[in-house]
């Protein structure tokens, strides 16, 4: 248990969290999927934790426990020891802003890696292609120049890898960044050793290229995270940010939707989207609730009818009494569910992570064996170190730990933009093997557009002309069908 019981830490109501036996939070400062794996493993080791899952793509963590006396502050403390911060789930806009800041920082480091790495590679390339230069005094100076040019790359550009590698190593959970750091530092050390011996055979280009490619990989990861947050933002944008709140005297003031309280009454005019969850107390209209029910056809709404934020009021003015505060609306709960699911992993993703987890110590072990075997076989320290370095560089498990989570994040974001929400990663995996799909209602399979197929009584053109005039200037589910039929019949 925590030494000092806390009821509110980092903006979290820990007493409510403890009773819910579930914690869904943002993890700030994660640099890569390896960081997410380290955080997850650290949380899972806390006594009492039944389930822990951390998603780099979603920037979130999901923790569950069974004991009512479990102190969730222990999760915060354990994550803080790794150098990260636990915070409440942030708004999609704030998440995108932070991701954009990280992208700019990575771009700057990548620019440094590309510029100075280019000059370092140029020197190394000459030494590789011109044996006469490599065996001369000029070759040693050229090798020294390549090492000096690479200094900003292996220091400034590579610094985040060292920092995260040290954090995970200190926590006893060495991950991908630790392996990368060892590879970069080993190739740099070997190059300095060679220069100290007066030999131009340096391998600093290995360090610069490793840092450059990994920074490019970080950019790809961050853009995938941004697409994931954009899916939640697109869902939120389905509801307006403002509402017309009615005063006691009947006048309406436009206020932010977050300022509307339970019991307030909100005016919704025809053609407007509803910003709150509530029930109709005045007026009769048609409400398009496709976001909630999946049905394309509107529903008739009168006093007592429940409406949700994001629904469209189609025909007449209504007054809605608010029944749920901002943050607890249906659309907010769906967004929370999407972020929560971002913290879960499919079986395939878990298998890939377990493989990556074993690959890192295995790579370090094989690297030590390669060094020992090389030293015994050749008796040369630099040749043995070169063999060990080759194993480290080749064993970087970036793709193993990232491929499935990023594919899932991208797929869920794309599906959300099309109005499809997956319950969890397992559902998406199961869909790959589906051969038959059963739908519970035909309304979800329609295009959502009415079509006029026939008219009864009178001349068709005359009826269409009158109907089109009646529908002019109003928003109604029948309007588009009537006007389309009128244009097809040549009615002006």
DOZAKE-721552 format. One record per residue (C-alpha): x, y, z; residue in three letters; residue number from 1. Coordinates in steps of 0.1 Angstrom, whole numbers. Layout:
N
X;Y;Z;Ala;NUM
...
This chain:
492
0;0;0;Unk;1
11;36;-5;Unk;2
27;52;25;Unk;3
5;83;23;Unk;4
-31;75;11;Unk;5
-41;99;-16;Unk;6
-75;107;-29;Unk;7
-65;128;-58;Unk;8
-32;125;-76;Unk;9
-24;140;-110;Unk;10
-60;150;-114;Unk;11
-73;115;-108;Unk;12
-100;107;-82;Unk;13
-83;76;-68;Unk;14
-111;68;-44;Unk;15
-136;64;-73;Unk;16
-109;46;-93;Unk;17
-103;21;-64;Unk;18
-140;13;-61;Unk;19
-143;8;-99;Unk;20
-113;-16;-98;Unk;21
-103;-3;-131;Unk;22
-79;25;-142;Unk;23
-79;40;-177;Unk;24
-53;67;-181;Unk;25
-29;85;-204;Unk;26
9;77;-200;Unk;27
29;109;-208;Unk;28
65;107;-221;Unk;29
64;73;-239;Unk;30
88;75;-268;Unk;31
82;42;-285;Unk;32
64;9;-283;Unk;33
93;-5;-263;Unk;34
86;22;-237;Unk;35
49;10;-236;Unk;36
60;-26;-231;Unk;37
83;-16;-202;Unk;38
55;4;-186;Unk;39
31;-25;-190;Unk;40
55;-50;-175;Unk;41
63;-27;-146;Unk;42
26;-23;-138;Unk;43
18;-60;-142;Unk;44
45;-68;-115;Unk;45
26;-48;-89;Unk;46
10;-72;-64;Unk;47
-27;-73;-67;Unk;48
-28;-62;-104;Unk;49
-49;-87;-124;Unk;50
-45;-72;-159;Unk;51
-23;-45;-174;Unk;52
-21;-33;-210;Unk;53
-4;-3;-224;Unk;54
-7;10;-259;Unk;55
18;33;-275;Unk;56
-5;39;-304;Unk;57
-32;52;-281;Unk;58
-8;67;-255;Unk;59
-30;50;-228;Unk;60
-30;22;-202;Unk;61
-57;0;-189;Unk;62
-52;-16;-154;Unk;63
-76;-39;-136;Unk;64
-75;-55;-101;Unk;65
-99;-75;-79;Unk;66
-91;-64;-43;Unk;67
-112;-35;-31;Unk;68
-83;-24;-8;Unk;69
-59;-21;-37;Unk;70
-43;14;-38;Unk;71
-42;27;-74;Unk;72
-16;52;-63;Unk;73
9;24;-65;Unk;74
5;23;-102;Unk;75
12;60;-104;Unk;76
43;56;-82;Unk;77
56;26;-102;Unk;78
52;44;-135;Unk;79
69;76;-121;Unk;80
99;55;-112;Unk;81
103;47;-148;Unk;82
103;84;-157;Unk;83
68;86;-171;Unk;84
37;104;-158;Unk;85
1;91;-153;Unk;86
-26;115;-162;Unk;87
-64;114;-169;Unk;88
-74;106;-204;Unk;89
-69;138;-224;Unk;90
-91;153;-250;Unk;91
-83;143;-286;Unk;92
-73;179;-294;Unk;93
-48;180;-266;Unk;94
-35;146;-276;Unk;95
-30;158;-312;Unk;96
-12;189;-299;Unk;97
12;169;-278;Unk;98
19;145;-307;Unk;99
26;174;-330;Unk;100
51;187;-305;Unk;101
68;153;-304;Unk;102
68;152;-342;Unk;103
85;185;-344;Unk;104
112;174;-319;Unk;105
118;142;-338;Unk;106
120;161;-371;Unk;107
147;183;-356;Unk;108
168;154;-344;Unk;109
163;137;-378;Unk;110
175;168;-396;Unk;111
206;168;-375;Unk;112
211;130;-381;Unk;113
207;134;-419;Unk;114
229;165;-423;Unk;115
259;154;-401;Unk;116
254;117;-410;Unk;117
257;126;-447;Unk;118
292;141;-441;Unk;119
302;112;-419;Unk;120
290;87;-445;Unk;121
308;105;-472;Unk;122
342;100;-454;Unk;123
334;64;-447;Unk;124
324;58;-483;Unk;125
357;71;-496;Unk;126
376;48;-473;Unk;127
355;18;-484;Unk;128
359;26;-522;Unk;129
395;38;-522;Unk;130
419;13;-506;Unk;131
449;35;-514;Unk;132
435;63;-494;Unk;133
425;40;-466;Unk;134
461;27;-461;Unk;135
476;62;-461;Unk;136
479;89;-434;Unk;137
452;108;-451;Unk;138
429;79;-445;Unk;139
433;82;-408;Unk;140
425;119;-409;Unk;141
395;112;-430;Unk;142
383;85;-406;Unk;143
388;110;-378;Unk;144
367;136;-397;Unk;145
339;110;-401;Unk;146
339;103;-364;Unk;147
338;141;-356;Unk;148
310;147;-381;Unk;149
290;119;-365;Unk;150
293;134;-330;Unk;151
260;154;-331;Unk;152
243;122;-344;Unk;153
255;99;-316;Unk;154
249;125;-289;Unk;155
220;149;-296;Unk;156
200;129;-322;Unk;157
204;96;-303;Unk;158
199;110;-268;Unk;159
162;99;-265;Unk;160
173;63;-271;Unk;161
199;65;-243;Unk;162
175;81;-219;Unk;163
147;55;-225;Unk;164
172;27;-226;Unk;165
186;37;-192;Unk;166
151;40;-177;Unk;167
141;5;-187;Unk;168
175;-9;-177;Unk;169
172;7;-143;Unk;170
138;-8;-138;Unk;171
151;-42;-147;Unk;172
131;-43;-179;Unk;173
155;-37;-207;Unk;174
138;-31;-240;Unk;175
144;-21;-276;Unk;176
160;13;-267;Unk;177
185;-4;-244;Unk;178
196;-27;-273;Unk;179
197;3;-297;Unk;180
218;23;-272;Unk;181
243;-6;-268;Unk;182
246;-9;-306;Unk;183
252;28;-312;Unk;184
277;32;-283;Unk;185
295;0;-292;Unk;186
300;10;-328;Unk;187
312;45;-316;Unk;188
335;30;-291;Unk;189
350;6;-317;Unk;190
356;35;-341;Unk;191
374;55;-314;Unk;192
394;24;-305;Unk;193
405;20;-341;Unk;194
415;57;-344;Unk;195
435;53;-311;Unk;196
454;25;-328;Unk;197
461;46;-358;Unk;198
438;26;-381;Unk;199
412;41;-404;Unk;200
388;12;-403;Unk;201
360;29;-384;Unk;202
324;18;-381;Unk;203
308;51;-371;Unk;204
286;50;-402;Unk;205
268;20;-386;Unk;206
258;42;-356;Unk;207
247;72;-378;Unk;208
226;50;-401;Unk;209
210;31;-371;Unk;210
200;64;-354;Unk;211
187;79;-387;Unk;212
165;49;-396;Unk;213
152;46;-361;Unk;214
142;83;-360;Unk;215
124;78;-393;Unk;216
106;48;-376;Unk;217
96;71;-347;Unk;218
80;95;-371;Unk;219
60;67;-386;Unk;220
49;56;-352;Unk;221
39;92;-341;Unk;222
18;97;-373;Unk;223
0;64;-366;Unk;224
-7;77;-331;Unk;225
-21;109;-345;Unk;226
-44;89;-368;Unk;227
-56;70;-338;Unk;228
-64;102;-319;Unk;229
-81;117;-350;Unk;230
-106;89;-349;Unk;231
-118;100;-314;Unk;232
-117;136;-325;Unk;233
-139;128;-355;Unk;234
-164;111;-332;Unk;235
-164;142;-309;Unk;236
-169;165;-338;Unk;237
-202;148;-346;Unk;238
-216;169;-317;Unk;239
-215;207;-317;Unk;240
-193;225;-292;Unk;241
-220;250;-283;Unk;242
-256;249;-273;Unk;243
-285;274;-270;Unk;244
-293;273;-233;Unk;245
-327;288;-223;Unk;246
-329;313;-194;Unk;247
-359;315;-170;Unk;248
-373;344;-191;Unk;249
-373;322;-223;Unk;250
-343;339;-239;Unk;251
-315;317;-253;Unk;252
-278;322;-247;Unk;253
-251;304;-268;Unk;254
-228;287;-244;Unk;255
-201;260;-246;Unk;256
-215;225;-244;Unk;257
-192;218;-214;Unk;258
-210;245;-194;Unk;259
-244;230;-197;Unk;260
-256;213;-165;Unk;261
-281;185;-158;Unk;262
-316;200;-157;Unk;263
-308;229;-181;Unk;264
-330;233;-211;Unk;265
-315;237;-245;Unk;266
-331;250;-277;Unk;267
-325;230;-309;Unk;268
-336;245;-341;Unk;269
-345;226;-373;Unk;270
-314;215;-392;Unk;271
-291;217;-362;Unk;272
-272;189;-345;Unk;273
-280;182;-308;Unk;274
-251;190;-284;Unk;275
-265;173;-253;Unk;276
-280;141;-241;Unk;277
-316;146;-228;Unk;278
-353;143;-234;Unk;279
-376;164;-254;Unk;280
-399;186;-233;Unk;281
-414;208;-260;Unk;282
-420;204;-297;Unk;283
-424;176;-322;Unk;284
-398;168;-348;Unk;285
-379;141;-367;Unk;286
-346;131;-353;Unk;287
-318;113;-373;Unk;288
-301;90;-348;Unk;289
-278;70;-371;Unk;290
-248;76;-348;Unk;291
-266;58;-319;Unk;292
-287;32;-336;Unk;293
-272;28;-370;Unk;294
-306;34;-386;Unk;295
-307;57;-416;Unk;296
-345;65;-412;Unk;297
-353;93;-388;Unk;298
-374;87;-357;Unk;299
-405;108;-347;Unk;300
-397;127;-315;Unk;301
-421;144;-291;Unk;302
-422;152;-254;Unk;303
-405;125;-234;Unk;304
-384;112;-263;Unk;305
-347;106;-255;Unk;306
-321;122;-277;Unk;307
-283;120;-278;Unk;308
-256;144;-287;Unk;309
-246;141;-323;Unk;310
-282;134;-335;Unk;311
-297;157;-361;Unk;312
-330;176;-355;Unk;313
-345;176;-390;Unk;314
-378;194;-392;Unk;315
-391;215;-363;Unk;316
-379;234;-333;Unk;317
-376;214;-300;Unk;318
-366;221;-264;Unk;319
-344;194;-247;Unk;320
-339;190;-210;Unk;321
-303;178;-202;Unk;322
-300;145;-185;Unk;323
-263;138;-187;Unk;324
-234;163;-182;Unk;325
-206;169;-207;Unk;326
-182;140;-205;Unk;327
-208;115;-196;Unk;328
-229;118;-228;Unk;329
-233;87;-250;Unk;330
-208;100;-275;Unk;331
-183;107;-247;Unk;332
-187;71;-235;Unk;333
-181;58;-270;Unk;334
-149;79;-272;Unk;335
-137;66;-238;Unk;336
-144;31;-250;Unk;337
-123;36;-281;Unk;338
-94;49;-260;Unk;339
-99;20;-236;Unk;340
-97;-5;-264;Unk;341
-65;12;-276;Unk;342
-50;-1;-244;Unk;343
-60;-37;-252;Unk;344
-41;-61;-274;Unk;345
-51;-90;-296;Unk;346
-36;-125;-291;Unk;347
-14;-120;-322;Unk;348
-1;-87;-308;Unk;349
6;-103;-274;Unk;350
25;-131;-291;Unk;351
46;-106;-311;Unk;352
54;-87;-279;Unk;353
64;-119;-261;Unk;354
87;-128;-290;Unk;355
103;-93;-290;Unk;356
107;-95;-252;Unk;357
127;-127;-255;Unk;358
146;-115;-285;Unk;359
163;-87;-266;Unk;360
181;-108;-240;Unk;361
187;-135;-266;Unk;362
204;-109;-289;Unk;363
226;-97;-260;Unk;364
235;-133;-252;Unk;365
244;-141;-287;Unk;366
263;-109;-290;Unk;367
285;-119;-260;Unk;368
290;-154;-276;Unk;369
300;-138;-309;Unk;370
325;-117;-291;Unk;371
340;-146;-272;Unk;372
341;-169;-302;Unk;373
356;-141;-324;Unk;374
383;-133;-298;Unk;375
392;-170;-294;Unk;376
393;-175;-332;Unk;377
412;-144;-342;Unk;378
428;-131;-310;Unk;379
419;-96;-322;Unk;380
398;-75;-299;Unk;381
385;-52;-326;Unk;382
375;-81;-348;Unk;383
356;-98;-319;Unk;384
339;-66;-311;Unk;385
329;-61;-347;Unk;386
312;-95;-348;Unk;387
293;-87;-315;Unk;388
283;-54;-330;Unk;389
269;-71;-361;Unk;390
247;-93;-340;Unk;391
233;-63;-320;Unk;392
225;-42;-351;Unk;393
208;-71;-369;Unk;394
187;-81;-339;Unk;395
169;-47;-335;Unk;396
132;-59;-329;Unk;397
115;-27;-341;Unk;398
92;-44;-366;Unk;399
84;-73;-343;Unk;400
70;-52;-315;Unk;401
53;-25;-337;Unk;402
38;-41;-367;Unk;403
6;-55;-352;Unk;404
-2;-27;-328;Unk;405
3;0;-354;Unk;406
-17;-20;-380;Unk;407
-46;-23;-355;Unk;408
-45;14;-346;Unk;409
-45;24;-383;Unk;410
-74;0;-390;Unk;411
-95;11;-361;Unk;412
-90;48;-371;Unk;413
-99;41;-407;Unk;414
-130;21;-397;Unk;415
-141;49;-373;Unk;416
-140;74;-400;Unk;417
-164;51;-419;Unk;418
-187;48;-389;Unk;419
-176;13;-379;Unk;420
-164;8;-343;Unk;421
-147;-25;-333;Unk;422
-155;-38;-299;Unk;423
-119;-50;-293;Unk;424
-88;-64;-311;Unk;425
-102;-99;-308;Unk;426
-132;-89;-328;Unk;427
-111;-76;-356;Unk;428
-90;-108;-357;Unk;429
-122;-129;-357;Unk;430
-135;-109;-386;Unk;431
-106;-120;-408;Unk;432
-120;-156;-406;Unk;433
-157;-147;-410;Unk;434
-175;-164;-439;Unk;435
-211;-153;-431;Unk;436
-223;-121;-415;Unk;437
-258;-117;-400;Unk;438
-274;-83;-395;Unk;439
-301;-77;-369;Unk;440
-319;-50;-389;Unk;441
-321;-40;-425;Unk;442
-319;-3;-417;Unk;443
-281;-5;-412;Unk;444
-277;-19;-447;Unk;445
-294;9;-466;Unk;446
-277;39;-483;Unk;447
-297;62;-460;Unk;448
-314;81;-489;Unk;449
-351;79;-497;Unk;450
-363;76;-533;Unk;451
-397;86;-548;Unk;452
-409;56;-569;Unk;453
-445;65;-576;Unk;454
-473;91;-572;Unk;455
-510;86;-567;Unk;456
-537;110;-579;Unk;457
-534;140;-603;Unk;458
-507;147;-628;Unk;459
-473;136;-617;Unk;460
-455;167;-629;Unk;461
-480;190;-612;Unk;462
-478;170;-580;Unk;463
-440;171;-581;Unk;464
-440;208;-587;Unk;465
-463;215;-557;Unk;466
-443;191;-535;Unk;467
-409;206;-545;Unk;468
-422;241;-537;Unk;469
-435;229;-503;Unk;470
-401;214;-495;Unk;471
-380;243;-507;Unk;472
-360;259;-479;Unk;473
-366;233;-453;Unk;474
-346;203;-440;Unk;475
-367;171;-441;Unk;476
-359;135;-449;Unk;477
-383;136;-478;Unk;478
-369;168;-493;Unk;479
-340;153;-512;Unk;480
-362;125;-526;Unk;481
-389;149;-538;Unk;482
-365;174;-554;Unk;483
-345;147;-571;Unk;484
-377;132;-586;Unk;485
-388;167;-597;Unk;486
-355;174;-614;Unk;487
-356;140;-631;Unk;488
-391;148;-644;Unk;489
-380;181;-657;Unk;490
-399;202;-632;Unk;491
-383;237;-630;Unk;492
